[in-house]
Amino acid sequence: MSPQVRLLDEEGKQIGVVSKIEALQKAKELGIDVVEIAPKATPPVAKLIDFKKFKYQEARKERENRKSQKNVGVKEIRLRPFIGQHDFDTRLEQAREFLGEGNQIKVSLLFRGREITRKEFGFDAMRKFIAGLEAIKVVREPHMEGRNLVAMIVSDKKAGKDKE
C-alpha cells in the first residue's frame, strides 16, 4: 500500500500526486467517491468519480464486449456412403453456410449393416465432399470412429481474406 496516489478528476485530467487522506477530503468536498483505477502503477492511480456511475460504465463495456464476441460452435453434417446427388449438394451448401458463419464442421459418414464392408465408398464420398468445399482447412483427416467415418473441417481465414 502506497501512502500517495496519482489523482485524476472526473474528466480524466491529472490533479497530481497527493496523499490518500487529501484525495478522500477532496472527494468528500465534491460529494463523490475515490476509485482506484490502476493499483499496480507507482504511485497507484485513483479517480474522483461517482462509484455507481463507474460500475454502470464497467457493466456497459462488458455487455458491448460480449455482444461483439463470436460464438464458434461445431456443426455436424451427416452423410451416407451411397448418398443421392441432390442430398449431397444440399449438405454441401449447408456446410458452406456453416463455414461462412465461422463454425467448425464435423462431417460424419454413417455405415449401416453390411455397408461397413465397403469402406472405400465412404472414403470416396468423404473426399468428394471435402473437395467440394473451397477455402477450408481439414483439422482432422477422415478416420473411423466405430461405424462412423469422421472428419473435422474449419474455414481457412487466410484464403477468405485474399478474395476480398
C-alpha positions in Angstrom: 0.0 0.0 0.0 1.4 3.3 -1.1 0.7 6.4 1.1 0.3 8.5 -2.0 -1.9 8.2 -5.2 -1.9 9.9 -8.6 -5.3 11.6 -8.6 -7.4 12.3 -11.6 -10.6 14.3 -11.8 -13.9 13.2 -13.4 -12.8 14.2 -16.9 -9.5 12.2 -16.5 -7.3 15.3 -16.1 -4.4 14.9 -13.7 -4.7 16.7 -10.4 -1.3 15.4 -9.2 0.3 13.1 -6.7 -1.4 13.6 -3.3 -1.8 11.6 -0.1 -4.7 9.2 0.4 -6.2 11.5 3.0 -6.1 14.5 0.7 -7.7 12.5 -2.0 -10.5 11.4 0.4 -11.0 15.0 1.6 -11.3 16.3 -2.0 -13.8 13.6 -2.8 -15.9 14.5 0.3 -15.9 18.2 -0.7 -17.2 17.3 -4.2 -19.6 14.7 -2.9 -18.2 11.9 -5.0 -16.0 8.8 -4.4 -12.3 8.0 -4.9 -12.0 4.9 -7.1 -8.6 3.2 -7.5 -8.2 2.5 -11.3 -4.6 1.2 -11.6 -3.4 -0.3 -8.3 -0.2 -1.8 -9.8 1.1 1.6 -11.0 3.6 3.5 -8.9 2.1 5.5 -7.3 -1.4 3.9 -7.7 -3.9 5.8 -9.9 -7.2 6.9 -8.3 -10.0 8.8 -9.9 -12.7 11.1 -8.5 -16.0 9.8 -9.8 -19.4 8.6 -8.7 -18.9 4.9 -7.9 -22.4 3.8 -9.1 -21.7 5.5 -12.4 -18.3 3.8 -12.6 -19.9 0.4 -12.0 -22.6 1.1 -14.6 -19.9 2.1 -17.2 -17.9 -1.1 -16.5 -21.0 -3.2 -16.9 -21.9 -1.4 -20.2 -18.4 -2.1 -21.5 -18.7 -5.7 -20.6 -22.0 -6.0 -22.4 -20.5 -4.4 -25.5 -17.6 -6.8 -25.4 -20.0 -9.8 -25.1 -22.1 -8.5 -28.0 -19.2 -8.3 -30.3 -17.9 -11.7 -29.3 -18.5 -14.5 -31.8 -19.7 -17.9 -30.5 -17.9 -20.6 -32.6 -19.6 -23.9 -32.5 -19.2 -27.3 -34.0 -21.9 -28.1 -36.6 -22.4 -31.7 -37.8 -23.1 -32.8 -41.3 -24.2 -36.4 -41.8 -23.6 -38.3 -45.0 -24.1 -41.8 -46.2 -21.8 -43.9 -48.4 -24.4 -44.2 -51.2 -26.0 -40.7 -50.8 -28.0 -39.3 -53.7 -26.6 -36.4 -55.7 -29.3 -33.8 -54.7 -28.9 -34.7 -51.0 -25.1 -34.5 -51.3 -25.4 -31.0 -52.9 -27.8 -29.8 -50.2 -25.4 -31.0 -47.4 -22.5 -29.2 -49.3 -24.5 -25.9 -49.3 -25.2 -26.3 -45.6 -21.5 -26.8 -44.9 -20.6 -23.7 -46.9 -23.2 -21.7 -44.9 -21.8 -23.0 -41.6 -18.3 -22.2 -42.6 -19.3 -18.7 -43.6 -20.7 -18.2 -40.2 -17.4 -19.1 -38.7 -18.4 -22.5 -37.3 -16.3 -25.7 -37.4 -17.8 -28.7 -39.2 -17.8 -32.3 -38.1 -18.6 -34.4 -41.2 -19.9 -37.9 -40.2 -20.5 -40.6 -42.7 -22.6 -43.4 -41.2 -22.3 -47.0 -42.3 -25.3 -49.2 -41.7 -25.4 -53.0 -41.9 -23.1 -54.6 -44.5 -22.0 -51.2 -45.8 -19.1 -51.3 -43.4 -17.5 -54.0 -45.6 -17.2 -51.4 -48.4 -15.4 -48.6 -46.6 -13.8 -47.4 -49.8 -17.3 -46.0 -50.9 -17.4 -44.0 -47.7 -13.9 -42.6 -48.1 -14.7 -41.7 -51.7 -17.9 -39.8 -50.7 -15.9 -38.0 -47.9 -13.1 -37.0 -50.3 -15.7 -35.7 -52.8 -17.4 -33.7 -50.0 -14.1 -32.1 -48.8 -13.1 -31.4 -52.4 -16.5 -29.6 -53.0 -15.7 -27.1 -50.3 -13.4 -24.1 -51.1 -11.1 -22.2 -48.7 -11.1 -24.8 -46.0 -8.6 -26.4 -43.7 -9.0 -30.1 -42.7 -8.3 -30.1 -38.9 -8.7 -33.9 -38.6 -8.4 -36.2 -41.6 -11.2 -38.7 -42.2 -10.8 -41.6 -39.8 -13.1 -44.4 -38.5 -14.8 -44.0 -35.1 -16.7 -47.2 -34.7 -19.2 -47.5 -37.6 -18.7 -43.8 -38.5 -16.2 -42.1 -40.8 -15.5 -38.7 -39.2 -13.5 -35.6 -40.3 -13.2 -32.1 -38.8 -13.1 -29.0 -41.1 -12.7 -25.3 -40.4 -12.7 -22.3 -42.7 -9.3 -21.2 -43.8 -9.4 -17.5 -42.8 -6.2 -16.6 -44.9 -7.8 -17.8 -48.1 -11.0 -15.9 -47.4 -9.2 -12.6 -46.9 -7.4 -12.9 -50.2 -10.7 -12.8 -52.1 -11.8 -9.5 -50.5 
